[in-house]
Amino acid sequence: MSDLCPDRLSEVATRHLQVAMELRATAWALAAAGLRAFRPEWTEAQVQAEVRAQFRRASG
């Protein structure tokens, strides 16, 4: 990586951050979809609160 100039490193880091954010959004959406399937009686607010709680527990 030492042959990468600072501008290129910044581009790479920006891209990695973008990918990480997209993966997080996908994981959030999948967790919410799973909760909706298993708990159809829950409101959207309940689903989102549980997804938040799951993400907090996972980050530990």
Sine and cosine of phi, psi and omega as CSV:
sin_phi,cos_phi,sin_psi,cos_psi,sin_omega,cos_omega
0.00,0.00,-0.22,0.98,-0.05,-1.00
-0.91,0.41,-0.31,0.95,0.01,-1.00
-0.99,0.11,-0.01,1.00,0.02,-1.00
-1.00,0.04,0.75,-0.67,0.04,-1.00
-0.97,0.23,0.32,-0.95,-0.03,-1.00
-0.83,0.56,-0.61,0.79,0.02,-1.00
-0.90,0.44,-0.66,0.75,0.01,-1.00
-0.92,0.39,-0.65,0.76,0.05,-1.00
-0.87,0.49,-0.64,0.77,0.02,-1.00
-0.90,0.44,-0.66,0.75,0.04,-1.00
-0.89,0.45,-0.69,0.73,0.00,-1.00
-0.90,0.43,-0.72,0.69,0.00,-1.00
-0.89,0.46,-0.65,0.76,0.03,-1.00
-0.89,0.45,-0.67,0.74,0.02,-1.00
-0.91,0.41,-0.67,0.74,0.02,-1.00
-0.89,0.46,-0.66,0.75,0.04,-1.00
-0.89,0.45,-0.67,0.74,0.02,-1.00
-0.88,0.47,-0.70,0.71,0.02,-1.00
-0.89,0.45,-0.69,0.73,0.01,-1.00
-0.88,0.48,-0.66,0.76,0.01,-1.00
-0.92,0.40,-0.63,0.78,0.04,-1.00
-0.92,0.40,-0.64,0.77,0.04,-1.00
-0.90,0.43,-0.65,0.76,0.03,-1.00
-0.89,0.45,-0.70,0.71,0.02,-1.00
-0.88,0.47,-0.63,0.77,0.03,-1.00
-0.91,0.41,-0.70,0.71,0.02,-1.00
-0.88,0.47,-0.64,0.77,0.03,-1.00
-0.88,0.47,-0.74,0.67,-0.03,-1.00
-0.89,0.46,-0.66,0.76,0.02,-1.00
-0.92,0.40,-0.66,0.75,0.03,-1.00
-0.89,0.45,-0.68,0.73,0.02,-1.00
-0.90,0.43,-0.67,0.74,0.02,-1.00
-0.89,0.46,-0.66,0.75,0.04,-1.00
-0.88,0.47,-0.68,0.73,0.03,-1.00
-0.90,0.43,-0.66,0.75,0.02,-1.00
-0.88,0.47,-0.59,0.80,0.00,-1.00
-0.94,0.34,-0.66,0.75,-0.06,-1.00
-1.00,0.05,-0.36,0.93,0.00,-1.00
-0.75,-0.66,0.91,0.41,-0.07,-1.00
-0.89,0.45,-0.32,0.95,0.00,-1.00
-0.98,0.19,-0.22,0.97,-0.01,-1.00
-0.96,0.28,0.57,-0.82,0.12,-0.99
-0.97,0.24,0.25,-0.97,0.04,-1.00
-0.88,0.48,-0.59,0.81,0.03,-1.00
-0.89,0.45,-0.65,0.76,0.04,-1.00
-0.91,0.42,-0.67,0.74,0.02,-1.00
-0.87,0.50,-0.76,0.65,-0.04,-1.00
-0.90,0.43,-0.62,0.79,0.04,-1.00
-0.90,0.44,-0.66,0.75,0.02,-1.00
-0.93,0.36,-0.62,0.78,0.06,-1.00
-0.88,0.47,-0.70,0.71,0.05,-1.00
-0.84,0.55,-0.72,0.70,-0.01,-1.00
-0.89,0.46,-0.67,0.74,0.03,-1.00
-0.89,0.47,-0.68,0.74,0.00,-1.00
-0.91,0.40,-0.63,0.78,0.05,-1.00
-0.89,0.46,-0.70,0.72,0.00,-1.00
-0.90,0.43,-0.62,0.79,-0.03,-1.00
-0.93,0.36,-0.50,0.87,-0.05,-1.00
-0.99,0.11,-0.15,0.99,0.14,-0.99
0.57,0.82,0.00,0.00,0.00,0.00
